[in-house]
Amino acid sequence: MASFGVVSQKELGRRREELRRQRRARSAALMWQMLAASAIAGGLLWWIAQPAWLIARSEQVKVEGNQWLSDKAVRSLVPLSYPQSLWGIQPQALAQKLESTGPIAKAKVTRNLFPPSLTIEVSERLPVAVAQPTAVLKSSDKDKVGWLDARGGWMPSESYTAVRSDNSSIAPVSPQGTGPQHSLPTLKVIGPLEQYRASWPKFYQGLSGLTVKVFEIDWQNPNNLILKTEIGTVHLGPYSSKTIEQLKVLDRMRQLPKQLDSSKIAYIDLKNPAAPIVHLPEPPPSLESSTPAPTPAQN
């Protein structure tokens, strides 16, 4: 039978004291760990909050990939208020907001620590036309002149830095953005932007497929859309579901100048695409009796 030694009262007291000492040591170690963690967290927060980690001005936003929009124009689209903590900026959310604007097709935002800054890499939607509210601009209208992309996105005229092309048709830029680089379009759209913006994407898609060059689109009168083209002025009437068909008929009339001198055409009436009419200029009053009737066009 096993025998156990008798533990003295003194030994029990010593063991209890040792256990208490170990517990105090563990408690002290845990407290020091908590204090150290708090100090590190506080120090990190202090470090993050220092002015060195702030985006204090727009110049700390670097822009890359822009060929048409100026750096200033891209920065103006960034929804940030300054100063802004570098750590409070959400790159993905910022990129999504940029992509929701007209001129930016794709955006990637990166935070940089040294030096504190943002890098924004963009892919642009290319401008396809100049937009102005009226044919004759007033001084108060000049800030309404800008550039349109194929989707109807608008940017102020000073936004694009490319050199204007000498070409005066829609040819420099296609809706897919495959036109020559660094040549801005000179196609002009006249009229209040809000009047045609919703219709513009589909209309421009049809327009860009034409072989007939279009120089100007007059959208001032919603009841009569007027095009200035290389074969003459064309009246389409109000924008409607048949407008794309009207454009196709216009393209089939591209040989008209070989049949009739363009200088002798007042305008081409395509309001009924099934029966286009070529209107001749009004003769002088003395010759009114010999005025020829409008000529049905052959398409």
Number of C-alpha atoms within 10 A of each C-alpha: 3 4 5 6 6 6 8 9 8 8 10 11 11 12 11 11 12 12 12 12 12 12 12 12 12 12 12 12 12 12 12 12 12 12 12 12 12 12 12 12 12 12 12 12 11 10 12 15 14 11 14 15 20 19 22 18 13 17 13 16 23 16 19 15 13 17 16 22 24 16 19 15 18 21 19 12 15 16 10 14 10 10 13 15 17 21 15 8 16 12 17 13 11 18 21 14 14 24 19 12 14 18 29 21 14 15 21 17 22 18 17 14 12 8 10 18 21 21 16 23 17 23 18 21 21 30 29 28 27 22 25 24 22 18 12 9 12 9 7 7 12 14 12 18 20 20 27 29 25 25 22 23 19 23 22 16 17 14 19 23 17 14 12 14 14 11 14 17 21 25 20 24 24 21 20 11 16 10 17 12 14 16 18 27 27 25 22 23 24 21 19 16 20 10 13 18 15 12 14 19 17 14 19 20 16 17 21 19 15 17 13 20 19 23 20 21 20 20 22 19 14 14 11 16 18 24 20 17 17 14 24 20 20 22 20 24 18 16 17 12 8 13 21 18 16 22 21 16 17 23 18 15 16 17 13 17 15 9 9 12 11 16 11 14 18 15 20 24 21 23 20 14 19 11 13 22 19 23 18 18 14 13 12 9 9 7 9 10 9 9 13 12 9 13 13 13 16 13 15
